[in-house]
Amino acid sequence: MRLLSLPSSAVLRPAARLAPLAIACGLALQAGTANAQFVAGRASADDAPPVRSLDARVRLGAERVRLPGHERMGLVGLAELLNVGGEFWAGPAVYGAASGRRGGFFVPGVEGAWSHPFGDFIAIDAGVFAGGGGGGAAPVGGGLMLRPHVDLVFRLPGFYTGPTYSKVWFPNGQINSNQFGWMLNVDSSFRYRPTDFTGTGTDGSATGLGFDHVDAMVTFVHPHNSVSTTGAPLASRIGLVGLRAERSVDGPLWAGIETAGAASGGVAGYAEVLGTAGLRWPVAGDRLSAGVHVAAGLAGGGGINTGGGLLVKAAAGATLRVTDTLGLGAEVGVVDSPRHGRYKATTAAVSLNWALDVPQADLGSWVATRPGTPTRMEFSAGVERYRAARKTGGTEPLDAVVLQVNRFVAPNLYVTGQAHSAFAGGAGAYSEGLFGVGVQLPVTQRLRLGVEALAGAAGGGGVDTGGGAVAQGRAYVDVALTDSLSLRVAGGKIRSVRGSGGLDATVVDAAIVFRFGVDRANRR
């Protein structure tokens, strides 16, 4: 899946809380490849190497967590788990509030699991999630969340489901809850190529997650009859910046996931992550299309009263394709928080659309393609530390989980999207969403050096980010561990762009990086 750096006019207005972006961008990538199975791809003109395939599971679960004061919060989790050998699975995950009164509560992280079948129809799953986040004024302390669980699984063709028993624990906060829930797993796969192949003529079977395109969106929100969590009216126009990743399903039908965060309007910290589906039809050949879509998911934070966190949306719009890979879009819509929320609004959005790895079957003659071109991607998961300025004065150490996706647009040049979320340092609910570009140069076969220039927004957790917009520059050393995995150590600087005070700190981080290749289809 591809990510875009934002246009220059929007660079200083990125999402203030895009921690859930890690899921939209990084699902199915957090795993080793030692046990990847090779499956034969169709022969191509350039004898592209066979495709590697990893079994995957998309997991959705729900449960009610007990908070202090006998309060209950409905918690929904989404994960993509890859088989990393035998009965063991690993992958990225995110949890968020869906009911109660903690709308805006999000925790991204990683999960490991063990799955043992008993015959063809019953299995036992067990595992643990670890991540960082918070929001909705929940008592999360520094933000570290642990969730061990055990599940009874009823296996059916293509998916399995069953009850789960889990513990949600914030070691440096006040949440420590045991509960039953229910989960659903859908079988999937992740298909990719080694990163060391070159040439053209691939058969298009290495699709990664298979997203057709990504929209980088700027949305203007006009609240109506809405109030904040303090009871004050929401009268100002709100600006959101985010991403939508889409995948064609059949004919005009598509589905995907979108995330956005507040960049203006005095609601820094507001974020939303939604599942979405729609219909799109060609209007003028393969250049102009129109469509409608609906979305539902989790939202909150920044003082916007979304109640328990559930948000629904409907919109209609059009896309004009300017080149074979880039297009411009516009849409109008409405949003509502139906469960005990006080947030209703109309929206208008503009977007930059980037065609990805799969032929655009929804745009007339776009299905006519020639053999594909290999494209390199990277996904990394790691931690960072710096001394963050606090709104109460002074600075204190802050530790955050970092999830990152890179898409190469030239042999040494890539675009990047990143999500950072605090797990220690007394700043639970602090998150950053960053976009930018990077340059990576090979020094030896196993050593690479790189630099990145990033811009984004940050907020929450009592951290002083000035006006919310931040910029970061960093340099890194990357040492290969295998043909697909490497260790990356980086250092740099993060600063607030505007506003008084704010961040101005030296950042150090370390991450494990998974490198892989996908096939980009080309138009005839």
C-alpha positions as semicolon CSV with decimal commas, in nm:
position;residue;x (nm);y (nm);z (nm)
1;M;0,000;0,000;0,000
2;R;0,124;0,346;-0,089
3;L;0,146;0,664;0,109
4;L;0,170;1,022;-0,011
5;S;0,355;1,320;0,119
6;L;0,101;1,600;0,137
7;P;0,097;1,890;-0,105
8;S;0,295;2,189;0,008
9;S;-0,021;2,385;0,087
10;A;-0,126;2,118;0,336
11;V;0,207;2,019;0,486
12;L;0,149;2,235;0,791
13;R;-0,197;2,095;0,849
14;P;-0,150;1,717;0,896
15;A;-0,346;1,498;1,130
16;A;-0,292;1,563;1,495
17;R;-0,361;1,204;1,595
18;L;-0,298;0,944;1,327
19;A;-0,189;0,655;1,546
20;P;-0,452;0,430;1,384
21;L;-0,286;0,503;1,050
22;A;-0,042;0,227;1,136
23;I;-0,324;-0,021;1,084
24;A;-0,443;0,124;0,757
25;C;-0,092;0,139;0,624
26;G;0,088;-0,148;0,793
27;L;-0,155;-0,439;0,826
28;A;0,009;-0,775;0,764
29;L;0,365;-0,649;0,762
30;Q;0,487;-0,706;1,121
31;A;0,651;-1,048;1,081
32;G;0,965;-1,232;0,988
33;T;0,998;-1,421;0,664
34;A;1,202;-1,724;0,758
35;N;0,901;-1,948;0,717
36;A;0,757;-1,785;0,406
37;Q;0,645;-2,037;0,149
38;F;0,738;-1,990;-0,215
39;V;0,458;-2,028;-0,466
40;A;0,523;-2,031;-0,836
41;G;0,425;-1,713;-1,017
42;R;0,344;-1,713;-1,384
43;A;0,643;-1,685;-1,609
44;S;0,728;-1,338;-1,731
45;A;0,953;-1,191;-1,989
46;D;1,218;-1,107;-1,734
47;D;1,186;-1,429;-1,528
48;A;1,077;-1,249;-1,213
49;P;1,143;-1,453;-0,898
50;P;0,855;-1,655;-0,752
51;V;0,610;-1,487;-0,521
52;R;0,637;-1,541;-0,147
53;S;0,309;-1,598;0,034
54;L;0,240;-1,567;0,407
55;D;-0,086;-1,689;0,558
56;A;-0,265;-1,403;0,729
57;R;-0,568;-1,346;0,950
58;V;-0,769;-1,029;0,981
59;R;-0,901;-1,025;1,338
60;L;-1,190;-0,817;1,476
61;G;-1,298;-0,837;1,840
62;A;-1,523;-0,659;2,087
63;E;-1,552;-0,656;2,468
64;R;-1,660;-0,433;2,758
65;V;-1,380;-0,308;2,982
66;R;-1,433;-0,202;3,344
67;L;-1,287;0,139;3,439
68;P;-1,259;0,291;3,788
69;G;-1,589;0,401;3,939
70;H;-1,783;0,106;3,792
71;E;-1,766;0,269;3,448
72;R;-1,786;0,046;3,138
73;M;-1,621;0,112;2,802
74;G;-1,693;-0,085;2,486
75;L;-1,357;-0,174;2,329
76;V;-1,311;-0,285;1,966
77;G;-0,985;-0,433;1,836
78;L;-0,855;-0,481;1,482
79;A;-0,540;-0,677;1,396
80;E;-0,365;-0,839;1,101
81;L;-0,168;-1,145;1,206
82;L;0,088;-1,322;0,987
83;N;0,203;-1,679;1,031
84;V;0,567;-1,652;1,140
85;G;0,625;-2,024;1,181
86;G;0,423;-2,327;1,281
87;E;0,142;-2,229;1,516
88;F;0,277;-1,880;1,588
89;W;0,141;-1,552;1,450
90;A;0,234;-1,184;1,487
91;G;0,121;-0,850;1,353
92;P;0,009;-0,491;1,419
93;A;-0,316;-0,413;1,599
94;V;-0,519;-0,122;1,728
95;Y;-0,787;-0,094;1,997
96;G;-1,041;0,185;2,034
97;A;-1,348;0,289;2,232
98;A;-1,685;0,222;2,065
99;S;-1,930;0,275;2,352
100;G;-1,941;0,438;2,694
101;R;-1,812;0,795;2,730
102;R;-1,446;0,770;2,624
103;G;-1,473;0,855;2,255
104;G;-1,124;0,919;2,115
105;F;-0,957;0,638;2,310
106;F;-0,709;0,465;2,072
107;V;-0,415;0,231;2,141
108;P;-0,196;0,103;1,853
109;G;0,068;-0,166;1,901
110;V;0,170;-0,520;1,811
111;E;0,030;-0,860;1,897
112;G;0,174;-1,210;1,914
113;A;-0,044;-1,522;1,922
114;W;-0,034;-1,902;1,939
115;S;-0,308;-2,100;1,764
116;H;-0,347;-2,474;1,827
117;P;-0,618;-2,672;1,641
118;F;-0,810;-2,964;1,792
119;G;-0,939;-3,133;1,479
120;D;-1,095;-2,948;1,188
121;F;-1,353;-2,741;1,375
122;I;-1,217;-2,633;1,715
123;A;-0,896;-2,457;1,819
124;I;-0,750;-2,265;2,110
125;D;-0,586;-1,926;2,052
126;A;-0,375;-1,743;2,310
127;G;-0,165;-1,431;2,284
128;V;-0,072;-1,089;2,414
129;F;-0,100;-0,734;2,277
130;A;0,135;-0,451;2,379
131;G;0,092;-0,092;2,270
132;G;0,074;0,271;2,371
133;G;-0,203;0,528;2,359
134;G;-0,510;0,660;2,537
135;G;-0,753;0,946;2,492
136;G;-1,102;1,035;2,604
137;A;-0,953;1,141;2,940
138;A;-0,922;0,773;3,032
139;P;-0,686;0,707;3,328
140;V;-0,407;0,543;3,126
141;G;-0,103;0,696;3,300
142;G;0,192;0,681;3,061
143;G;-0,016;0,497;2,800
144;L;0,132;0,145;2,806
145;M;-0,141;-0,116;2,752
146;L;-0,106;-0,494;2,786
147;R;-0,381;-0,734;2,680
148;P;-0,321;-1,108;2,729
149;H;-0,608;-1,325;2,603
150;V;-0,725;-1,683;2,541
151;D;-0,994;-1,773;2,285
152;L;-1,210;-2,076;2,207
153;V;-1,227;-2,097;1,829
154;F;-1,496;-2,253;1,609
155;R;-1,348;-2,301;1,264
156;L;-1,560;-2,253;0,950
157;P;-1,457;-2,232;0,581
158;G;-1,258;-1,913;0,531
159;F;-1,303;-1,778;0,884
160;Y;-1,343;-1,869;1,248
161;T;-1,514;-1,714;1,547
162;G;-1,571;-1,766;1,917
163;P;-1,564;-1,627;2,271
164;T;-1,253;-1,467;2,419
165;Y;-1,137;-1,399;2,774
166;S;-0,890;-1,115;2,818
167;K;-0,721;-0,880;3,065
168;V;-0,679;-0,512;2,973
169;W;-0,410;-0,361;3,195
170;F;-0,237;-0,021;3,198
171;P;0,057;-0,087;3,437
172;N;0,118;0,283;3,509
173;G;-0,249;0,384;3,491
174;Q;-0,570;0,295;3,672
175;I;-0,727;0,046;3,429
176;N;-0,705;-0,324;3,520
177;S;-1,001;-0,523;3,389
178;N;-1,086;-0,887;3,313
179;Q;-1,371;-0,957;3,075
180;F;-1,530;-1,188;2,820
181;G;-1,576;-1,084;2,459
182;W;-1,625;-1,219;2,109
183;M;-1,389;-1,228;1,813
184;L;-1,401;-1,301;1,439
185;N;-1,100;-1,400;1,224
186;V;-1,108;-1,396;0,842
187;D;-0,843;-1,590;0,649
188;S;-0,625;-1,387;0,417
189;S;-0,276;-1,388;0,264
190;F;0,011;-1,148;0,204
191;R;0,190;-1,195;-0,131
192;Y;0,520;-1,023;-0,207
193;R;0,856;-1,062;-0,380
194;P;1,212;-1,036;-0,249
195;T;1,347;-0,682;-0,263
196;D;1,658;-0,765;-0,466
197;F;1,484;-0,830;-0,799
198;T;1,500;-0,582;-1,087
199;G;1,348;-0,541;-1,431
200;T;0,991;-0,535;-1,559
201;G;0,745;-0,793;-1,678
202;T;0,614;-0,913;-1,342
203;D;0,274;-1,084;-1,354
204;G;0,101;-0,864;-1,100
205;S;0,049;-1,143;-0,845
206;A;0,262;-0,981;-0,570
207;T;-0,010;-0,744;-0,453
208;G;0,074;-0,696;-0,086
209;L;-0,257;-0,590;0,066
210;G;-0,399;-0,525;-0,281
211;F;-0,514;-0,167;-0,225
212;D;-0,605;0,001;-0,553
213;H;-0,532;0,356;-0,453
214;V;-0,478;0,597;-0,165
215;D;-0,639;0,938;-0,128
216;A;-0,459;1,212;0,067
217;M;-0,751;1,420;0,191
218;V;-0,817;1,764;0,337
219;T;-1,166;1,787;0,488
220;F;-1,353;2,097;0,608
221;V;-1,611;2,020;0,876
222;H;-1,903;2,251;0,966
223;P;-2,061;2,136;1,297
224;H;-2,438;2,176;1,348
225;N;-2,608;2,161;1,689
226;S;-2,286;2,014;1,830
227;V;-2,121;2,068;2,167
228;S;-1,783;1,991;2,320
229;T;-1,724;1,755;2,608
230;T;-1,745;2,059;2,839
231;G;-2,089;2,154;2,705
232;A;-1,968;2,455;2,503
233;P;-2,106;2,490;2,147
234;L;-1,886;2,378;1,858
235;A;-1,915;2,673;1,622
236;S;-1,578;2,696;1,447
237;R;-1,499;2,524;1,120
238;I;-1,270;2,226;1,174
239;G;-0,995;2,118;0,935
240;L;-0,901;1,750;0,907
241;V;-0,617;1,587;0,717
242;G;-0,601;1,214;0,653
243;L;-0,570;0,917;0,423
244;R;-0,813;0,672;0,265
245;A;-0,694;0,336;0,126
246;E;-0,931;0,161;-0,115
247;R;-0,957;-0,181;-0,275
248;S;-1,185;-0,278;-0,568
249;V;-1,418;-0,564;-0,478
250;D;-1,638;-0,629;-0,781
251;G;-1,742;-0,397;-1,064
252;P;-1,820;-0,053;-0,918
253;L;-1,801;-0,178;-0,558
254;W;-1,496;-0,092;-0,347
255;A;-1,407;-0,109;0,023
256;G;-1,130;0,030;0,241
257;I;-1,024;0,209;0,554
258;E;-0,973;0,579;0,626
259;T;-0,821;0,783;0,905
260;A;-0,804;1,154;0,975
261;G;-0,711;1,397;1,250
262;A;-0,773;1,759;1,342
263;A;-0,532;2,017;1,204
264;S;-0,729;2,335;1,276
265;G;-1,038;2,453;1,459
266;G;-0,915;2,438;1,817
267;V;-0,978;2,064;1,860
268;A;-0,621;1,931;1,842
269;G;-0,622;1,567;1,938
270;Y;-0,943;1,471;1,754
271;A;-0,899;1,158;1,540
272;E;-1,113;0,910;1,350
273;V;-1,052;0,568;1,198
274;L;-1,333;0,425;0,986
275;G;-1,414;0,130;0,766
276;T;-1,566;0,246;0,439
277;A;-1,734;0,108;0,124
278;G;-1,884;0,265;-0,184
279;L;-1,981;0,255;-0,550
280;R;-1,795;0,432;-0,831
281;W;-1,897;0,463;-1,197
282;P;-1,715;0,603;-1,505
283;V;-1,864;0,929;-1,635
284;A;-1,620;1,027;-1,911
285;G;-1,417;0,726;-2,022
286;D;-1,132;0,643;-1,789
287;R;-1,073;1,003;-1,681
288;L;-1,378;1,111;-1,481
289;S;-1,574;0,903;-1,232
290;A;-1,847;0,971;-0,975
291;G;-1,962;0,777;-0,675
292;V;-2,107;0,750;-0,326
293;H;-1,975;0,588;-0,010
294;V;-2,061;0,527;0,354
295;A;-1,828;0,479;0,651
296;A;-1,851;0,375;1,015
297;G;-1,593;0,345;1,289
298;L;-1,438;0,515;1,591
299;A;-1,373;0,885;1,656
300;G;-1,320;1,135;1,933
301;G;-1,070;1,339;2,129
302;G;-0,988;1,708;2,114
303;G;-1,293;1,794;2,321
304;I;-1,542;1,682;2,052
305;N;-1,832;1,498;2,214
306;T;-1,870;1,172;2,020
307;G;-2,014;0,990;2,322
308;G;-1,885;0,634;2,325
309;G;-1,682;0,694;2,008
310;L;-1,902;0,552;1,730
311;L;-1,914;0,769;1,415
312;V;-2,104;0,722;1,086
313;K;-2,054;0,911;0,762
314;A;-2,203;0,933;0,411
315;A;-2,064;1,125;0,112
316;A;-2,084;1,170;-0,265
317;G;-1,818;1,300;-0,501
318;A;-1,616;1,274;-0,819
319;T;-1,254;1,205;-0,924
320;L;-1,074;1,351;-1,226
321;R;-0,768;1,151;-1,330
322;V;-0,492;1,392;-1,443
323;T;-0,225;1,133;-1,528
324;D;-0,212;0,754;-1,538
325;T;-0,137;0,745;-1,164
326;L;-0,260;1,078;-1,017
327;G;-0,606;1,225;-0,986
328;L;-0,796;1,504;-0,810
329;G;-1,114;1,443;-0,614
330;A;-1,388;1,638;-0,436
331;E;-1,681;1,527;-0,221
332;V;-1,950;1,652;0,017
333;G;-2,107;1,458;0,303
334;V;-2,257;1,438;0,651
335;V;-2,131;1,284;0,979
336;D;-2,308;1,185;1,300
337;S;-2,217;1,034;1,638
338;P;-2,528;0,820;1,704
339;R;-2,448;0,671;2,046
340;H;-2,489;0,936;2,316
341;G;-2,278;1,186;2,120
342;R;-2,343;1,553;2,046
343;Y;-2,154;1,578;1,717
344;K;-2,328;1,632;1,382
345;A;-2,174;1,809;1,083
346;T;-2,162;1,859;0,709
347;T;-1,831;1,810;0,531
348;A;-1,655;1,916;0,211
349;A;-1,330;1,751;0,108
350;V;-1,066;1,768;-0,164
351;S;-0,817;1,490;-0,228
352;L;-0,511;1,385;-0,425
353;N;-0,558;1,030;-0,552
354;W;-0,262;0,798;-0,619
355;A;-0,317;0,475;-0,816
356;L;-0,129;0,181;-0,663
357;D;-0,056;-0,179;-0,749
358;V;-0,378;-0,316;-0,899
359;P;-0,543;-0,224;-1,234
360;Q;-0,823;0,028;-1,190
361;A;-1,115;-0,194;-1,294
362;D;-1,360;0,076;-1,187
363;L;-1,245;0,327;-1,448
364;G;-1,354;0,201;-1,788
365;S;-1,060;0,087;-2,003
366;W;-0,822;0,102;-1,706
367;V;-0,827;-0,279;-1,693
368;A;-0,606;-0,293;-2,004
369;T;-0,256;-0,335;-1,859
370;R;0,086;-0,453;-1,961
371;P;0,328;-0,651;-1,743
372;G;0,402;-0,481;-1,412
373;T;0,703;-0,306;-1,266
374;P;0,854;-0,406;-0,931
375;T;0,826;-0,155;-0,647
376;R;1,004;-0,172;-0,310
377;M;0,832;-0,107;0,023
378;E;0,931;-0,109;0,391
379;F;0,738;-0,146;0,714
380;S;0,901;-0,083;1,049
381;A;0,800;-0,104;1,414
382;G;1,013;0,051;1,688
383;V;1,040;0,288;1,982
384;E;1,167;0,643;2,025
385;R;1,267;0,866;2,316
386;Y;1,307;1,240;2,366
387;R;1,251;1,505;2,630
388;A;0,909;1,651;2,554
389;A;0,799;1,999;2,662
390;R;0,498;1,986;2,894
391;K;0,210;2,231;2,925
392;T;0,275;2,245;3,299
393;G;0,629;2,370;3,229
394;G;0,970;2,209;3,184
395;T;1,053;1,892;2,993
396;E;1,030;1,523;3,079
397;P;1,140;1,204;2,899
398;L;0,876;1,055;2,669
399;D;0,879;0,707;2,511
400;A;0,660;0,625;2,210
401;V;0,588;0,332;1,982
402;V;0,658;0,417;1,616
403;L;0,499;0,248;1,313
404;Q;0,615;0,349;0,965
405;V;0,548;0,259;0,600
406;N;0,780;0,363;0,314
407;R;0,706;0,341;-0,059
408;F;0,995;0,384;-0,302
409;V;0,925;0,605;-0,604
410;A;1,284;0,584;-0,733
411;P;1,575;0,348;-0,652
412;N;1,691;0,568;-0,360
413;L;1,390;0,795;-0,295
414;Y;1,073;0,712;-0,099
415;V;0,765;0,872;0,051
416;T;0,677;0,785;0,408
417;G;0,387;0,791;0,654
418;Q;0,440;0,743;1,026
419;A;0,236;0,714;1,347
420;H;0,387;0,775;1,693
421;S;0,201;0,710;2,019
422;A;0,329;0,747;2,378
423;F;0,355;0,449;2,610
424;A;0,569;0,594;2,894
425;G;0,658;0,930;3,041
426;G;0,323;1,029;3,186
427;A;0,190;1,137;2,844
428;G;-0,073;0,875;2,763
429;A;-0,291;0,988;2,465
430;Y;-0,003;1,183;2,305
431;S;0,027;1,097;1,934
432;E;0,192;1,225;1,618
433;G;0,108;1,182;1,251
434;L;0,400;1,254;1,017
435;F;0,441;1,250;0,638
436;G;0,743;1,321;0,423
437;V;1,022;1,199;0,199
438;G;1,342;1,004;0,252
439;V;1,664;0,919;0,072
440;Q;1,838;0,584;0,128
441;L;2,185;0,500;-0,004
442;P;2,352;0,156;0,002
443;V;2,706;0,156;0,142
444;T;2,772;-0,218;0,139
445;Q;2,552;-0,519;0,075
446;R;2,432;-0,513;0,437
447;L;2,468;-0,146;0,532
448;R;2,248;0,147;0,427
449;L;2,241;0,512;0,529
450;G;1,938;0,738;0,506
451;V;1,785;1,075;0,587
452;E;1,422;1,185;0,619
453;A;1,237;1,517;0,620
454;L;0,896;1,499;0,788
455;A;0,606;1,730;0,870
456;G;0,294;1,661;1,068
457;A;0,099;1,744;1,377
458;A;0,096;1,626;1,735
459;G;-0,117;1,663;2,044
460;G;-0,258;1,515;2,363
461;G;-0,112;1,380;2,684
462;G;-0,025;1,722;2,826
463;V;0,263;1,767;2,579
464;D;0,320;2,127;2,464
465;T;0,320;2,117;2,083
466;G;0,267;2,490;2,038
467;G;0,009;2,530;1,763
468;G;0,013;2,155;1,692
469;A;0,217;2,152;1,371
470;V;0,558;1,985;1,403
471;A;0,855;1,915;1,177
472;Q;1,119;1,648;1,216
473;G;1,445;1,566;1,044
474;R;1,644;1,252;1,111
475;A;1,930;1,037;0,983
476;Y;1,964;0,662;1,027
477;V;2,190;0,360;0,988
478;D;2,030;0,039;0,862
479;V;2,202;-0,299;0,908
480;A;2,057;-0,603;0,729
481;L;1,988;-0,909;0,946
482;T;1,839;-1,126;0,668
483;D;1,733;-1,062;0,309
484;S;1,406;-0,910;0,438
485;L;1,474;-0,792;0,794
486;S;1,707;-0,520;0,921
487;L;1,784;-0,321;1,235
488;R;1,759;0,058;1,200
489;V;1,896;0,312;1,451
490;A;1,820;0,682;1,401
491;G;1,869;1,024;1,554
492;G;1,723;1,363;1,475
493;K;1,534;1,669;1,589
494;I;1,164;1,744;1,639
495;R;1,033;2,100;1,671
496;S;0,702;2,282;1,684
497;V;0,642;2,488;1,370
498;R;0,425;2,764;1,510
499;G;0,286;2,889;1,837
500;S;0,466;2,990;2,153
501;G;0,674;2,730;2,333
502;G;0,635;2,378;2,210
503;L;0,865;2,092;2,125
504;D;1,233;2,137;2,057
505;A;1,409;1,811;2,133
506;T;1,666;1,561;2,014
507;V;1,508;1,226;1,920
508;V;1,668;0,880;1,919
509;D;1,492;0,564;1,804
510;A;1,546;0,203;1,702
511;A;1,327;-0,022;1,486
512;I;1,301;-0,357;1,312
513;V;1,234;-0,311;0,939
514;F;1,060;-0,556;0,704
515;R;1,148;-0,498;0,335
516;F;0,941;-0,646;0,053
517;G;0,846;-0,594;-0,310
518;V;0,510;-0,558;-0,484
519;D;0,408;-0,552;-0,850
520;R;0,282;-0,222;-0,987
521;A;0,053;-0,273;-1,287
522;N;0,118;-0,050;-1,590
523;R;-0,136;0,085;-1,835
524;R;-0,099;-0,013;-2,201
